[in-house]
Amino acid sequence: MVRLEEMKSDEFQRYLSYAIKNYADEHVKAGNWNELEAFSKATQEFEKLLPDGEKTTNNNLYIIRDEEQEVGMVWLAQRSNEKGFIYDINVWEGNQGRGYGKKAMKEVEIVAKKLGLKSIGLHVFGHNQTARGLYEKLGYIETDIVMKKKI
């Protein structure tokens, strides 16, 4: 049974170390940032978005659990009274491809409804075809598309 549990301080610190590096790497893969600036820019983004860590107002950070096993994490922010935004969702290596992402997204919808939200947005890097496919299957639609060509 998959459930979401509020992230504790030590879990948040572990997540933050992973997330900053991962976010930097994704921006490099997408061609948005160069490798020299990526880690610094990612760190600044997280400091801006989560100034009080896991206790930052209107930000809900969860560990995804299957029974007692930690299988991933999800970060849902409340942007307004009606709009939420998933800043991050990860299913840890070794747990991918087992339906945890889909189940966690369904749990996020339950949390969002309890918060009174009417919609949830998210960002997905264009090169992440697996995530894009999952989100489309769950009913998410593309609202903006940014394209780039290197010359």
Wavefront OBJ file of the C-alpha trace (Angstrom):
o trace
v 0.000 0.000 0.000
v 1.497 3.323 -1.116
v 1.121 6.326 1.175
v 2.643 9.771 1.631
v 4.278 10.717 4.935
v 5.418 14.217 5.829
v 9.166 14.539 5.375
v 11.184 14.826 8.576
v 14.166 17.163 8.956
v 16.811 14.455 8.395
v 14.885 13.120 5.385
v 14.685 16.642 3.994
v 18.464 17.140 4.301
v 19.062 13.852 2.477
v 16.547 14.826 -0.201
v 18.014 18.333 -0.597
v 21.505 16.979 -1.304
v 20.091 14.687 -3.984
v 17.654 17.244 -5.404
v 20.106 20.078 -5.971
v 22.494 17.831 -7.899
v 19.661 16.205 -9.848
v 18.058 19.563 -10.733
v 21.415 20.918 -11.875
v 22.043 17.811 -14.002
v 18.595 18.026 -15.613
v 19.145 21.669 -16.574
v 22.514 20.756 -18.105
v 20.893 17.874 -20.077
v 18.172 20.259 -21.268
v 20.812 22.750 -22.440
v 19.590 25.501 -20.107
v 22.696 25.820 -17.931
v 26.356 24.991 -18.405
v 28.063 22.562 -16.046
v 30.104 25.270 -14.319
v 27.089 27.293 -13.203
v 24.503 24.540 -12.753
v 25.119 23.532 -9.128
v 25.210 27.141 -7.944
v 22.019 28.052 -9.815
v 20.205 24.965 -8.532
v 21.249 25.762 -4.959
v 19.937 29.319 -5.324
v 16.593 28.044 -6.664
v 16.099 25.701 -3.711
v 17.085 28.413 -1.217
v 14.544 30.756 -2.807
v 11.715 28.207 -2.965
v 12.313 26.538 0.412
v 13.853 29.208 2.676
v 12.631 27.376 5.792
v 13.388 23.894 4.494
v 10.669 21.302 4.948
v 8.800 23.778 7.173
v 8.392 26.416 4.422
v 4.798 27.677 4.417
v 2.525 26.302 1.684
v 5.026 23.606 0.733
v 4.275 19.970 1.478
v 7.178 17.545 1.198
v 6.452 13.851 1.506
v 8.251 10.550 1.533
v 6.518 7.974 -0.656
v 6.272 4.694 1.254
v 5.177 1.197 0.346
v 4.465 -0.397 3.708
v 7.616 0.629 5.643
v 9.940 0.938 2.626
v 10.852 4.423 1.354
v 10.431 4.353 -2.414
v 10.585 8.044 -3.322
v 9.463 11.572 -2.532
v 7.087 14.270 -3.728
v 6.893 18.047 -3.188
v 3.518 19.753 -3.564
v 3.326 23.530 -3.193
v 0.139 25.505 -2.721
v 0.523 28.505 -5.042
v -2.903 30.009 -4.347
v -6.146 28.979 -2.678
v -7.033 26.910 -5.744
v -3.758 26.073 -7.520
v -1.097 23.589 -6.529
v 2.206 22.799 -8.190
v 4.327 19.671 -7.997
v 7.887 20.936 -7.850
v 9.440 17.507 -7.614
v 8.561 13.848 -7.634
v 11.101 11.061 -7.607
v 10.886 7.321 -7.358
v 14.280 6.085 -6.226
v 16.328 3.775 -8.427
v 15.438 0.150 -7.885
v 11.788 1.108 -7.367
v 11.103 2.589 -10.786
v 8.786 0.870 -13.233
v 6.656 -0.664 -10.466
v 3.756 1.798 -10.497
v 4.921 3.876 -7.532
v 4.920 7.134 -9.488
v 1.344 6.639 -10.636
v 0.152 5.655 -7.151
v 1.979 8.584 -5.563
v 0.409 11.013 -8.035
v -3.033 9.684 -7.103
v -2.183 10.253 -3.417
v -1.077 13.812 -4.238
v -4.507 14.449 -5.756
v -6.144 13.351 -2.496
v -3.888 15.702 -0.495
v -4.576 18.546 -2.933
v -8.334 18.102 -2.630
v -8.047 18.173 1.183
v -6.173 21.478 0.827
v -9.060 22.810 -1.281
v -7.055 22.938 -4.495
v -8.883 22.799 -7.817
v -5.881 22.119 -10.060
v -2.308 20.857 -9.941
v 0.424 21.938 -12.323
v 3.916 20.593 -12.825
v 7.005 21.019 -14.965
v 8.652 18.185 -16.807
v 11.861 18.397 -18.809
v 11.255 17.678 -22.491
v 13.816 14.872 -22.543
v 12.020 12.956 -19.762
v 9.735 10.878 -21.979
v 8.871 8.398 -19.220
v 7.512 11.107 -16.920
v 5.708 12.861 -19.753
v 3.941 9.624 -20.661
v 2.900 9.015 -17.059
v 1.508 12.519 -16.617
v -0.466 12.283 -19.857
v -1.973 8.956 -18.744
v -3.007 10.611 -15.471
v -4.865 13.377 -17.329
v -2.300 16.176 -17.316
v -2.295 18.277 -20.477
v 0.438 20.441 -21.954
v -0.286 24.108 -21.341
v 2.952 25.652 -22.625
v 5.730 24.279 -24.776
v 9.119 25.959 -25.024
v 11.404 24.795 -27.796
v 15.033 25.509 -28.544
v 17.520 24.756 -31.281
v 21.283 24.997 -30.837
v 23.017 26.687 -33.767
l 1 2 3 4 5 6 7 8 9 10 11 12 13 14 15 16 17 18 19 20 21 22 23 24 25 26 27 28 29 30 31 32 33 34 35 36 37 38 39 40 41 42 43 44 45 46 47 48 49 50 51 52 53 54 55 56 57 58 59 60 61 62 63 64 65 66 67 68 69 70 71 72 73 74 75 76 77 78 79 80 81 82 83 84 85 86 87 88 89 90 91 92 93 94 95 96 97 98 99 100 101 102 103 104 105 106 107 108 109 110 111 112 113 114 115 116 117 118 119 120 121 122 123 124 125 126 127 128 129 130 131 132 133 134 135 136 137 138 139 140 141 142 143 144 145 146 147 148 149 150 151
